[in-house]
Amino acid sequence: MNERVIIDPEIQHGKPVIHGTRVPITRIVGGLAGGMTREQIMREYEVTEEDIWAALNYATELIEAEEFHPLPVPAG
């Protein structure tokens, strides 16, 4: 895990957040996915551009570590 993303059971119920904030990684990634610009996220959540990149890198690492299992093809 990089130094900008922390997991602390006392902050946001242990969800990954940007260090020094209570902003969950999911809020940043979700904001980008929902169409917010980096500038809007930085203003809205008081994070830096480096924090945004750290959130995206963290999400990427989770996805790459995930095991994927093909879904069964429906009979039909």
Summary of the structure (lengths in Angstrom):
residues: 76
radius of gyration: 15.2
end to end distance: 44.7
largest distance: 53.1
contacts: 172
relative contact order: 0.16
helix: 49%
strand: 7%
